[in-house]
């Protein structure tokens, strides 16, 4: 939800860069999920920078896949 992103404890990070696997994942997600796209446009750039949005998204995603003993890039490559 938008509130999850708005309330996420993070500090500004101008060095955050997406990996090639993350870029591929973002592109597919934005193209295929209308509800996710609406969430993103609701938050960016009014509330969050695009970089902050994706940093939070991938932090949340990473927390969910750690239990599967996968590295984030391995997970992303397996999903696209």
C-alpha positions in Angstrom: 0.0 0.0 0.0 1.0 3.6 -0.4 1.2 3.9 3.4 3.8 1.1 3.5 6.0 3.1 1.2 5.4 6.5 2.9 6.1 5.1 6.4 9.1 3.0 5.4 12.2 3.9 7.5 14.8 4.9 5.0 17.4 7.6 4.5 18.0 9.4 1.3 20.5 7.5 -0.9 21.6 9.1 -4.0 23.9 6.2 -4.8 21.1 3.6 -5.2 21.4 2.0 -8.7 19.3 -0.8 -10.1 21.0 -3.9 -11.3 20.3 -5.2 -14.8 18.0 -7.9 -13.3 16.2 -5.3 -11.3 15.7 -3.1 -14.4 14.2 -6.1 -16.2 11.9 -6.9 -13.3 10.8 -3.2 -12.9 10.0 -3.0 -16.6 8.0 -6.2 -16.6 6.1 -5.2 -13.4 5.2 -1.7 -14.7 4.1 -3.2 -18.0 2.0 -6.0 -16.5 0.5 -4.6 -13.3 -2.0 -1.7 -13.6 -2.5 -1.5 -9.9 1.2 -1.4 -9.2 1.6 1.3 -11.8 -1.1 3.4 -10.1 0.7 3.0 -6.8 4.0 4.1 -8.2 2.5 7.2 -9.9 0.6 8.0 -6.7 3.9 8.2 -4.9 6.4 9.4 -7.5 7.6 12.1 -7.6 5.2 13.8 -5.2 6.1 11.8 -2.1 9.1 9.7 -3.1 11.8 9.9 -5.7 11.8 7.1 -8.2 15.0 5.8 -6.8 13.6 5.8 -3.2 10.5 4.0 -4.4 12.5 1.2 -6.1 14.9 1.0 -3.1 12.0 0.5 -0.8 10.3 -2.0 -3.1 13.4 -4.1 -3.5 14.1 -4.0 0.2 10.6 -5.3 0.9 11.0 -7.9 -1.8 14.4 -9.0 -0.5 13.0 -9.4 3.0 10.4 -11.8 1.6 12.7 -14.0 -0.5 15.5 -14.4 2.1 13.6 -17.3 3.6 14.0 -19.1 0.2 17.8 -18.8 0.4 18.0 -17.0 -2.9 20.0 -14.0 -3.9 17.8 -11.1 -5.1 19.2 -11.2 -8.7 18.7 -15.0 -8.9 15.1 -14.6 -7.8 14.5 -11.8 -10.3 16.0 -13.8 -13.1 13.8 -16.7 -12.3 10.6 -14.6 -12.4 11.0 -12.7 -15.7 
